[in-house]
Amino acid sequence: MLAIRLEKKLEQEIDLLAKAKRSNRSALVREAIVRYLEDNEDLDLSRQALSESRGSKPLKELRRDLGLDR
């Protein structure tokens, strides 16, 4: 269980969105948190991949490596 305090205006906006989606406040906030965590994981993975692939290849070599030129 997690309890948070929100500004009244933000709480009202969440309630309006939940009503529009025919959902409830808890489900909407839970979904937002899950998406936020997934986005951060994706960002970390992309940063890691970028740092591991700092080298560059000529386009011709890259196409060959990917099997695009036969």
C-alpha positions as CSV (number, residue, x, y, z in Angstrom):
1,M,0.0,0.0,0.0
2,L,1.2,3.5,-0.9
3,A,-0.2,6.7,0.3
4,I,0.7,10.0,-1.4
5,R,-0.5,13.6,-1.1
6,L,-1.5,15.5,-4.2
7,E,-2.5,19.0,-4.9
8,K,-6.2,19.3,-5.1
9,K,-6.1,20.4,-8.7
10,L,-4.0,17.4,-9.7
11,E,-6.3,15.1,-7.9
12,Q,-9.3,16.7,-9.7
13,E,-7.6,16.2,-13.1
14,I,-6.9,12.5,-12.2
15,D,-10.5,12.1,-11.3
16,L,-11.7,13.6,-14.5
17,L,-9.4,11.4,-16.6
18,A,-10.5,8.3,-14.6
19,K,-14.1,9.1,-15.2
20,A,-13.5,9.7,-18.9
21,K,-11.7,6.3,-19.1
22,R,-14.4,4.6,-17.1
23,S,-11.8,3.7,-14.5
24,N,-10.9,4.8,-11.0
25,R,-8.2,7.0,-9.5
26,S,-6.2,4.0,-8.1
27,A,-6.1,2.2,-11.4
28,L,-5.1,5.3,-13.3
29,V,-2.3,6.2,-11.0
30,R,-1.1,2.6,-10.9
31,E,-1.0,2.5,-14.7
32,A,0.9,5.8,-14.8
33,I,3.5,4.5,-12.3
34,V,4.0,1.3,-14.3
35,R,4.5,3.2,-17.5
36,Y,6.9,5.6,-15.8
37,L,9.0,2.7,-14.5
38,E,9.0,0.9,-17.9
39,D,10.0,4.1,-19.6
40,N,12.9,4.6,-17.2
41,E,14.0,1.0,-17.8
42,D,13.9,1.5,-21.5
43,L,15.9,4.7,-21.2
44,D,18.5,3.0,-19.0
45,L,18.8,0.2,-21.6
46,S,19.2,2.6,-24.5
47,R,21.8,4.5,-22.7
48,Q,23.7,1.3,-21.9
49,A,23.5,0.2,-25.5
50,L,24.6,3.6,-26.7
51,S,27.6,3.6,-24.4
52,E,28.6,0.0,-25.6
53,S,28.3,1.0,-29.3
54,R,30.3,4.2,-29.5
55,G,32.2,2.9,-32.5
56,S,30.9,3.6,-36.0
57,K,31.0,1.7,-39.2
58,P,30.7,2.8,-42.8
59,L,27.2,2.3,-44.2
60,K,28.5,-0.3,-46.7
61,E,29.9,-2.4,-43.9
62,L,26.8,-2.1,-41.7
63,R,24.6,-3.1,-44.6
64,R,26.8,-6.2,-45.2
65,D,26.7,-7.1,-41.5
66,L,22.9,-6.9,-41.4
67,G,22.6,-9.0,-44.6
68,L,21.1,-6.2,-46.6
69,D,23.7,-6.4,-49.4
70,R,23.9,-9.7,-51.2
